[in-house]
Amino acid sequence: QVQLVESGGGLVQAGDSLRLSCKASGMTIVMGWFRQAPGKERELVSAIDWLGTNTYYADSVKGRFTLSRDNAKDTLYLQMNSLKPEDTAVYYCAAAIRGAVATLQPDFWGQGTQVTVSS
């Protein structure tokens, strides 16, 4: 069992930046972030494979969010720039021991961290 612990959420204004971090307790092959806004389904925001050679970004965040991982630290990072009110959601770190980045089906989930962007 791999535990995922997120940090870095908060309240910011539109146009600001935030960096989310996710520390894993063990090795995972694919890691990513999902988000869920009130009244909406959970959606995959971004994912990355073990070597960092394959990444996925939802169209809504392309050009604004950057995903990276430090395998030596078992940590995933999501740099979020030019934040918009529509980015407001609970962000969940997720990880899988197999699979592709664009169709990440997590084996493990974090507890979630709130990101709120005010206009």
Secondary structure by P-SEA (a helix, b strand, c coil): cbbbbbcbbbbbcccbbbbbbbbbcccccccbbbbbcccccccccccccccccbbbbcccccccbbbbbcccccbbbbbbcccccccccbbbbbbbcccccccccccccccbbbbbbcc
